[in-house]
């Protein structure tokens, strides 16, 4: 019992992380991975897990956590008519394949390399959200199934490597195709479920038999983090979705852009520190 009580700060921290990431998942259509990954990496490193292994476990566990979070968020958005079923059908199989490949290849990338790539991409995406450049470039391709499939594959691959639900990439891309911001967020939340499933499978396979993993891990996926963070994230995701529909599209775009800049700076700082 004494040993169990010694872990209460970790359990409390994971629970709070779940609550905050759940709200962001519903609000912005992201899976919450941009909050979960650094929080889990810090927690596992504090437990004495090697830094590189801790980063991979954090990414993999984040993807597994995004499955229940994304389902709850997508359901809440779908009730408000904010999920485009046609876009979802186009994206789902290709985003699933892309993130499965990303999860399988993740063990060959260093944690710092992934952080820097994500940070740079976050700045580019934030710029595209608040300027019309990407929409002018891609808006006329809304009806091109091939373009949607290529975009879905790239988003899936990058999202799996970063341990995110893909909303940071899929939401601005779907919006650039001419979709409203509310529908882009709702559809991005649904797409995140497929990203999380494919990436989780890939990380379980690639991490199978890896040494130095924390207790109760399935490949790179840690079941303790999955339970505590996933539970609270799934409970709070509908609240974030409700808040999103109270904001106008312009406000939602700027909130999303600021969110990406903050996360990008945090990733680059951690990689260079």
Buried (B, 14 or more C-beta within 10 A) or exposed (E): EEEEEEEEEBBEBBBBBBBBBBBBBBBBBBBBBBBBBBBBBBBBBEEEBBEEBBBBBBBBBBBBBBBBBBBBBBBBBBBBEBBBEEBBEBBBBBBBBBBBBBBBBBBEBEBBEBBBBBBEBBBEBBBBBBEEEBBEEBBEBBEBEEBBBEBBBBBBBBBBBBBBBBBBBBBBBBBBBBBBBBBBBBBBBBBBBBBBBBBBBBBBBBBEEBEEBBEEBBBBBBBBBBBBBBBBBBBBBBBBBBBBBEBEBEEBBBBBBEBBBEBBEBBBEBBEE
